[in-house]
Every structure is written in C-alpha cells, then in structure tokens.
Amino acid sequence: MRRFYEISVAAVLLFFAVACDSWSGYRADDEVIARVGTDYLYRSVLVASMPRGLAAADSVNYSQAFVERWIIDQLKQQEAENLFSQSEADIDRMVEQYRRSLLVRRLDQHILASEPSATISQKDIVAYYNAHKGDFRLAVPMVKGEIVAFPDSYRRQESLLKLFGSSKSEQHEDFEQICLKNNFQYHNFAEWVSVSDFLSYLPLTRNAQHGKIVTSRKLQQIHHDKVYYYFRVTALLEKGDAMPLAMVEENIRQILINRHRANVVRQHEEMLLKNALSSGHAKKN
C-alpha cells in the first residue's frame, strides 16, 4: 500500500512537471501515472485493462502490479536496445521474415477455405491402413475378453456359468441381467484393452503365470477371499503386432485430411509458378 502511495505521489508530481515542460508525447486530456524516459503510461490505459467488478482493495493491488509491470517492461526494452543495438539489422530481418511467414500462412488458410472439405471414405481409410500397417505397431499386448466375479455362497453357480459360456445372444443377455440383479461384478471387454488393464481386475499373485492366462482360450477360475472370478480371453494381440483398424481409424482420417490440404496448397503453388514464368513476371536461370 505504501509503495502504491509513493507511485501515486510520483504520478501527481509528474503530471505537474508535464504541464510545465511540455514533454513529447504528452496528451493534455489524459493523466500520466508513470514514466520511463520519454515513454508514458496514461491512466486511460490502466482503466481500460482493469477487470470489471474488482473490489477497492483488489483494484489498488491490480493498479500497483500493472504500473510496476509496465515500468519493468519499458526498462527491459531499453536494456535490450542498448545491448543489441548493433544487431538491429538482424532483428529487423527476423521481424520481416516472421511477417512474411504470417502472410504466406494466411494465404494458405484462404486457399484451403476456398476449397471443398476433403471427403474421406471408409474405403480410403482401409486402403491406407493396409498399405501402412508397418507404421502402426502395438507397444504393449492387448486382449479382448470377459470377467465375472460373484460370492462363493451363490447357489446357482452352474446355471450362471452355463449362461456365461453360451454363444447365444439371448442367453448372454439373461446372464447380464442376473449379474445386474445380484450386483455381481461383470466386465465385458468387447474392445481391445491392454493385458495389464485386463489383469488388474483379477486377484493375481506375483507368481501367477500371466503369459499362460492370456494365451488360453478356456474359461479360467480364481478363488480368492470367498469370491469366484471366472474369466476368459477371446482374442490376443502381441506386442509388435499391427494395431487393429478401429484403434487407428481417426488417426488415419486426419493423415488423409492433412495430405489433401497439402495437395491443395501445392497445386496452387505450381499454378503461381507456371503463370509467373510464362508471363515473364518471374525468371529462373
């Protein structure tokens, strides 16, 4: 608070000094609240930047921080100009290069906006996937499967497991309804999941042979803490195998969209070059 008071006093003194000395850049219709060299910060700039609804105490803190930040920025800019004045030509060149790159990027965006959006069919995605399977390799093994857990006191285990193992959709729906009704844990991994995620739902010991568990297609059982865990792995992909199409479909779609956009820009560039050379506007040796 004391420091803000000092800044405010300095601003008032500065205001009177401006009135007497007629500094360059001074605007008589606005109040100067800070100065660094011949650069001035006006109250209107502070007011315009201030968020709405601030309490009085917060406004004071915000004003103090804003003024100090402005002074620091001016001082750093002056220090940079003193240190790097000899490399001003390099800075100007970099600024010009950046300006040109922004203009070119804006032109590319304009060209793309003028063209119809790319239509990527499922056939295009499948064709790309088949041609680039080597680019899509699994970093970890993955599985599909099912896990059900229920108390060992459940008396209708045999009928439940019969439904669980059935390939008929109606009987499997009955199985799911029984699990829901009795609050049994049931996990159906119809989509690919990592082996570690699948096994995390089972009470396995450190000595368990995970490899045999996931390679077997038989119904398997674990009894732990008065609970039966029945599970089976229906499909397995090893580390290094090609990823399933469903896992990379959206990625491939974006690749094809980007390829289309690049082709549109390149065609425009080729047209520009051809027209410029034929008209004599451009020449190459």
C-alpha positions in Angstrom: 0.0 0.0 0.0 2.8 2.4 0.9 4.6 1.7 -2.4 1.4 2.4 -4.4 1.0 5.6 -2.5 4.6 6.6 -3.5 3.8 5.8 -7.1 0.6 7.9 -6.9 2.5 10.8 -5.5 5.2 10.5 -8.1 2.4 10.4 -10.8 0.9 13.7 -9.5 4.3 15.4 -9.4 5.0 14.0 -12.9 1.7 15.5 -14.0 2.6 19.0 -12.9 6.1 18.6 -14.5 4.4 17.7 -17.8 2.3 20.7 -17.6 5.4 22.9 -17.2 7.8 21.2 -19.5 5.5 20.1 -22.4 7.1 16.6 -22.8 7.0 15.0 -26.2 4.0 12.6 -26.5 2.0 14.1 -23.6 -1.8 14.2 -24.0 -3.4 17.1 -22.1 -6.7 15.2 -21.9 -5.3 12.3 -20.0 -3.3 11.8 -16.8 0.2 10.3 -16.8 0.6 7.8 -14.0 4.1 6.5 -14.8 7.1 7.4 -17.0 10.3 5.7 -18.1 12.5 8.1 -20.1 10.2 9.6 -22.8 7.6 6.8 -22.6 4.4 7.5 -20.7 1.7 5.3 -19.2 -1.7 7.0 -19.1 -4.5 6.4 -16.7 -6.9 5.6 -19.5 -4.7 2.6 -20.4 -4.8 1.3 -16.9 -8.5 1.8 -16.6 -9.1 0.0 -20.0 -7.1 -3.0 -18.8 -8.7 -3.3 -15.4 -11.2 -6.3 -15.0 -14.7 -5.4 -14.1 -16.1 -5.9 -10.6 -12.9 -5.6 -8.6 -13.2 -4.6 -5.0 -11.5 -1.4 -3.9 -8.6 -3.2 -2.3 -8.2 -5.5 -5.3 -8.2 -2.5 -7.7 -5.4 -0.9 -5.7 -3.3 -4.1 -5.9 -4.1 -4.6 -9.6 -3.1 -1.0 -10.3 0.2 -1.3 -8.5 1.1 -4.5 -10.2 0.1 -3.1 -13.6 2.2 0.1 -13.2 5.2 -1.9 -12.0 4.9 -4.4 -14.8 4.7 -1.6 -17.4 7.8 0.1 -15.9 9.7 -3.2 -15.9 8.8 -3.9 -19.5 10.0 -0.5 -20.6 13.2 -0.8 -18.7 13.9 -4.3 -20.2 13.2 -3.0 -23.7 15.6 -0.1 -23.2 18.2 -2.5 -21.8 17.8 -4.8 -24.8 18.1 -2.0 -27.2 21.3 -0.9 -25.5 22.7 -4.4 -25.6 21.7 -5.4 -29.0 21.6 -2.1 -31.0 24.4 -3.4 -33.2 22.4 -6.4 -34.2 19.3 -4.2 -35.1 19.6 -5.2 -38.7 19.4 -8.9 -37.7 16.3 -8.2 -35.6 14.7 -6.3 -38.5 15.4 -9.1 -40.8 13.8 -11.7 -38.4 10.8 -9.5 -38.0 10.4 -9.2 -41.7 10.8 -12.9 -42.2 8.2 -13.5 -39.5 5.8 -11.0 -41.2 6.2 -12.8 -44.5 5.6 -16.2 -43.0 2.4 -15.0 -41.4 1.2 -13.6 -44.7 2.0 -16.8 -46.5 0.3 -18.9 -43.8 -2.7 -16.6 -44.1 -2.8 -17.1 -47.8 -2.6 -20.9 -47.4 -5.6 -20.7 -45.0 -7.5 -18.6 -47.5 -6.8 -21.1 -50.3 -7.9 -24.0 -48.1 -11.1 -22.2 -47.0 -12.0 -21.7 -50.7 -11.7 -25.4 -51.5 -14.4 -28.0 -50.5 -13.5 -30.1 -47.5 -11.8 -33.4 -48.1 -14.2 -36.4 -48.3 -12.5 -39.3 -46.7 -14.4 -42.6 -47.2 -14.0 -45.8 -45.2 -12.5 -47.4 -48.3 -9.8 -44.7 -48.3 -9.0 -45.4 -44.7 -8.9 -49.2 -45.2 -6.6 -48.8 -48.2 -4.2 -46.5 -46.3 -4.2 -48.9 -43.3 -3.4 -52.0 -45.5 -0.6 -50.1 -47.2 0.9 -48.8 -44.0 0.4 -51.5 -41.4 4.0 -51.4 -40.5 3.6 -47.8 -39.2 1.0 -49.0 -36.7 2.6 -51.4 -34.2 1.4 -52.2 -30.7 3.7 -51.1 -27.9 2.0 -53.5 -25.4 0.0 -56.7 -25.8 -3.8 -56.3 -25.9 -6.8 -58.5 -25.4 -10.5 -58.9 -25.6 -12.4 -60.9 -23.0 -14.8 -61.1 -20.1 -14.6 -61.3 -16.3 -17.3 -62.1 -13.8 -17.0 -62.2 -10.0 -19.6 -63.4 -7.5 -19.6 -64.8 -3.9 -18.8 -68.5 -3.5 -22.0 -68.7 -1.5 -24.1 -68.1 -4.6 -26.1 -71.3 -5.1 -26.8 -71.1 -8.8 -23.2 -71.1 -10.0 -23.6 -73.8 -12.5 -26.6 -72.2 -14.4 -24.9 -68.8 -14.2 -21.6 -70.2 -15.8 -23.7 -72.0 -18.4 -25.2 -68.7 -19.5 -21.8 -67.0 -19.2 -20.3 -69.5 -21.7 -23.2 -69.5 -24.1 -22.6 -68.1 -27.6 -26.3 -67.3 -28.0 -27.1 -63.6 -27.5 -30.4 -64.3 -25.7 -28.7 -66.5 -23.1 -25.9 -64.0 -22.6 -28.4 -61.2 -22.1 -30.0 -63.4 -19.4 -26.6 -63.7 -17.8 -26.1 -60.0 -17.8 -29.5 -59.4 -16.2 -28.6 -61.9 -13.4 -25.3 -60.1 -12.7 -27.1 -56.8 -12.6 -29.9 -58.0 -10.3 -27.4 -59.6 -7.9 -24.8 -56.8 -8.1 -22.2 -59.2 -9.4 -19.1 -57.7 -11.0 -19.1 -58.2 -14.8 -16.7 -56.7 -17.2 -17.1 -57.2 -20.9 -14.0 -56.1 -22.9 -15.5 -56.2 -26.3 -13.0 -53.6 -27.4 -9.2 -54.0 -27.2 -7.6 -53.3 -23.9 -4.0 -53.7 -22.7 -3.2 -57.0 -20.9 -2.2 -55.1 -17.8 -5.6 -53.4 -17.7 -7.5 -56.7 -18.1 -5.5 -58.5 -15.4 -5.9 -55.6 -13.0 -9.5 -56.8 -12.4 -8.2 -60.2 -11.2 -6.7 -61.0 -7.7 -3.4 -62.4 -9.2 -0.3 -63.2 -7.2 3.1 -62.1 -8.2 4.0 -65.6 -9.1 1.0 -66.0 -11.4 1.9 -67.0 -15.0 0.4 -64.1 -16.9 1.5 -65.5 -20.2 -0.5 -68.7 -19.9 -3.5 -66.8 -18.6 -3.9 -64.6 -21.7 -2.9 -67.2 -24.3 -5.5 -69.7 -23.1 -9.0 -69.5 -24.7 -10.6 -71.7 -22.0 -12.8 -70.5 -19.2 -10.5 -69.9 -16.2 -11.2 -69.6 -12.5 -9.6 -67.9 -9.4 -11.0 -68.3 -5.9 -10.0 -65.5 -3.6 -11.4 -64.1 -0.3 -14.7 -66.1 -0.7 -15.2 -64.8 -4.2 -15.1 -66.7 -7.5 -13.5 -65.0 -10.5 -14.3 -66.6 -13.9 -12.8 -65.1 -17.0 -11.8 -65.9 -20.5 -9.6 -64.2 -23.1 -11.3 -64.3 -26.5 -8.6 -62.6 -28.6 -4.9 -61.6 -28.1 -2.6 -59.3 -29.9 1.1 -59.5 -29.1 3.5 -56.5 -28.7 4.7 -55.5 -32.2 1.6 -56.8 -33.9 -0.3 -54.4 -36.2 -2.8 -52.3 -34.4 -6.5 -53.0 -35.2 -8.0 -50.7 -37.7 -10.5 -49.4 -35.1 -7.7 -48.1 -32.9 -6.1 -46.0 -35.7 -9.1 -45.1 -37.8 -9.3 -41.5 -36.6 -5.6 -41.0 -36.8 -5.6 -42.2 -40.5 -8.5 -40.0 -41.3 -6.5 -37.0 -40.0 -3.5 -38.1 -42.0 -5.5 -38.2 -45.2 -7.1 -34.8 -44.5 -3.7 -33.3 -44.0 -2.5 -34.9 -47.2 -5.4 -33.4 -49.1 -4.7 -30.0 -47.6 -1.1 -30.2 -48.6 -2.0 -31.2 -52.2 -4.4 -28.2 -52.5 -1.6 -25.8 -51.4 1.0 -27.4 -53.6 -1.3 -27.2 -56.7 -1.8 -23.5 -56.0 1.9 -23.0 -55.7 2.5 -24.8 -59.0 -0.1 -22.7 -60.7 1.5 -19.5 -59.4 5.0 -20.6 -60.6 3.7 -21.6 -64.1 1.8 -18.3 -64.6 4.7 -16.2 -63.3 7.3 -17.9 -65.6 5.1 -17.8 -68.7 4.2 -14.1 -68.2 7.8 -13.1 -67.5 7.0 -11.9 -64.0 9.4 -14.4 -62.7 12.5 -15.9 -64.3 14.9 -18.6 -63.3 18.3 -19.4 -64.9 
